[in-house]
C-alpha cells in the first residue's frame, strides 16, 4: 500500500536560519526508500502554536497518513513538541514511543529521557522523534515496519477526503 507522509522539524535555530536541518532530510530519505510519498516538509520554531498549526495542516488539510516531527522532545525548557501534539490526538498509540525508547536504551541509557508521544488524528498517525539525525533515524527504524501495518489498518476503511 502507498502512504503519504509529512516531516516537521522543530528547531528554534533552524527556523532562524542559524543551523541547517539535517534530521528532516534524513527522515524524508528514509521514508522515500520505504515507498512513502513525502507531501510536506516544514521547519518551525519551538513554539507550541507553530507546531500545532503545522500538525493540523498536515493532518486535516493534506491528510498525510504519517506525520513525523523531529525535535523538541528532550528536557530543555523550549522542548514542547509533545505538549503541542497531545491535545490534537484523538487516540494515543503508546506502543510506538515505548518501542522507540526501548531500542534507544539499547544504544544509550539516555534513551529513557525521550518524551516522544504518538497517536492518531483522523486518518493520520503522528509520531514525535528526537531532533538528533542519528537518534531520529534509529527511532524511526525501530517502528517503521509496524507503522506500515498500523497505517494499513487505519486507512483500510478508506475515506473520500483522506484516501492516504
Phi, psi and omega per residue, in radians:
X1 nan 2.488 -3.125
X2 -1.618 2.312 -3.131
X3 -2.159 2.604 3.026
X4 -1.705 2.721 -3.120
X5 -2.539 2.699 3.010
X6 -2.252 2.509 3.131
X7 -2.199 2.124 -3.108
X8 -2.037 2.041 3.079
X9 -1.618 2.266 3.135
X10 -1.920 1.927 -3.091
X11 -2.824 2.110 3.069
X12 -1.059 -0.879 -3.083
X13 -1.152 -0.654 3.086
X14 -1.133 -0.749 -3.136
X15 -1.145 -0.502 3.104
X16 -1.503 -0.046 -3.132
X17 1.391 0.276 -3.122
X18 -1.563 -0.208 -3.138
X19 -2.571 2.445 3.098
X20 -1.400 2.320 3.098
X21 -1.277 2.074 3.056
X22 -1.928 -0.431 -3.140
X23 -1.181 -0.825 -3.125
X24 -1.004 -0.934 3.115
X25 -1.050 -0.624 3.111
X26 -1.106 -0.753 3.122
X27 -1.157 -0.713 3.110
X28 -1.043 -0.773 -3.141
X29 -1.097 -0.755 3.131
X30 -1.096 -0.753 3.133
X31 -1.105 -0.777 -3.140
X32 -1.087 -0.683 3.085
X33 -1.050 -0.512 -3.130
X34 -1.598 0.096 3.079
X35 1.614 0.098 3.102
X36 -1.368 2.569 3.001
X37 -1.730 1.965 3.138
X38 -1.427 1.933 -3.052
X39 -1.754 -0.143 -3.134
X40 -2.748 2.349 2.918
X41 -2.237 2.607 3.132
X42 -2.648 2.697 3.074
X43 -2.259 2.006 -3.081
X44 -2.193 2.701 3.069
X45 -1.270 2.914 3.096
X46 -1.287 1.070 3.117
X47 -2.132 2.091 -3.096
X48 -0.896 -0.722 -3.128
X49 -1.122 -0.712 3.127
X50 -1.157 -0.712 3.115
X51 -1.108 -0.833 -3.136
X52 -1.060 -0.774 3.137
X53 -1.008 -0.772 -3.105
X54 -1.213 -0.705 3.092
X55 -1.091 -0.768 3.132
X56 -1.118 -0.716 3.115
X57 -1.072 -0.819 -3.109
X58 -1.136 -0.698 -3.089
X59 -1.429 -0.916 -2.965
X60 -1.493 -0.629 -3.115
X61 -1.593 -0.824 -3.067
X62 -1.567 -0.309 -3.125
X63 0.974 0.687 3.083
X64 -1.102 2.310 3.141
X65 -1.167 -0.733 -3.127
X66 -2.164 2.224 3.106
X67 -2.126 2.061 3.119
X68 -1.877 2.374 2.923
X69 -1.909 2.617 3.048
X70 -2.315 2.144 -3.136
X71 1.885 2.729 3.051
X72 1.382 0.382 -3.095
X73 -1.925 0.104 -3.093
X74 -1.612 -2.683 -3.046
X75 -1.751 -0.112 3.140
X76 -1.021 2.535 3.115
X77 -0.980 -0.459 -3.139
X78 -1.491 -0.167 -3.132
X79 -1.338 1.735 -3.038
X80 -2.236 0.245 -3.074
X81 -1.049 -0.806 3.116
X82 -1.062 -0.678 -3.140
X83 -1.173 -0.553 3.085
X84 -1.314 -0.558 -3.071
X85 -1.377 -0.799 -2.987
X86 -0.900 -0.804 -3.100
X87 -1.144 -0.293 -3.109
X88 -1.533 -0.274 -3.055
X89 -1.427 2.375 3.091
X90 -1.589 -0.549 3.121
X91 -2.496 2.285 3.111
X92 -1.397 2.623 3.030
X93 -2.189 1.297 -3.001
X94 -1.112 -0.425 -3.128
X95 -1.115 -0.495 -3.122
X96 -1.161 -0.978 3.105
X97 -1.170 -0.490 3.072
X98 -1.082 -0.798 3.128
X99 -1.125 -0.751 3.140
X100 -1.055 -0.769 3.130
X101 -1.149 -0.696 -3.140
X102 -1.073 -0.777 3.128
X103 -1.169 -0.746 3.132
X104 -1.060 -0.672 -3.116
X105 -1.219 -0.327 3.022
X106 -1.291 -0.358 -3.132
X107 -1.670 -0.751 3.138
X108 -2.609 2.437 3.099
X109 -1.103 -0.333 3.127
X110 -1.233 -0.171 3.104
X111 -1.015 -0.446 3.136
X112 -1.228 -0.200 -3.111
X113 -1.471 -0.139 3.126
X114 -1.141 2.367 3.111
X115 -1.872 0.346 -3.101
X116 -0.974 2.534 3.032
X117 -2.237 2.861 3.084
X118 -2.605 2.619 3.113
X119 -3.093 3.122 -3.049
X120 -1.871 2.367 2.961
X121 -2.254 1.967 -3.103
X122 1.056 -2.089 3.131
X123 -1.857 0.420 -3.132
X124 -2.093 2.445 2.994
X125 -1.811 2.177 -3.139
X126 -1.913 2.248 -3.120
X127 -2.300 2.188 3.042
X128 -1.498 2.317 3.085
X129 -2.120 2.768 3.077
X130 -1.102 2.895 -3.123
X131 -1.487 -0.418 3.107
X132 -1.154 2.302 3.125
X133 -0.980 -0.745 -3.132
X134 -1.127 -0.841 -3.125
X135 -1.181 -0.673 3.118
X136 -1.066 -0.784 3.138
X137 -1.142 -0.814 3.131
X138 -1.030 -0.759 -3.123
X139 -1.161 -0.760 3.140
X140 -1.144 -0.742 3.132
X141 -1.084 -0.489 3.136
X142 -1.182 -0.401 -3.025
X143 -2.237 -0.032 -3.004
X144 -1.091 -0.672 3.133
X145 -1.196 -0.857 3.058
X146 -1.078 -0.591 3.109
X147 -1.051 -0.729 3.135
X148 -1.035 -0.740 3.101
X149 -1.117 -0.764 3.117
X150 -1.063 -0.711 3.117
X151 -1.156 -0.642 3.071
X152 -1.035 -0.741 3.116
X153 -1.205 -0.769 -3.105
X154 -1.086 -0.711 -3.065
X155 -1.663 -0.063 -3.066
X156 -1.003 -0.642 -3.131
X157 -1.275 -0.307 3.119
X158 1.291 2.873 3.117
X159 -2.873 2.347 3.131
X160 -1.133 -0.553 -3.076
X161 -1.487 -0.596 -3.062
X162 -2.305 1.297 -3.044
X163 -1.326 -0.232 3.083
X164 1.252 nan nan
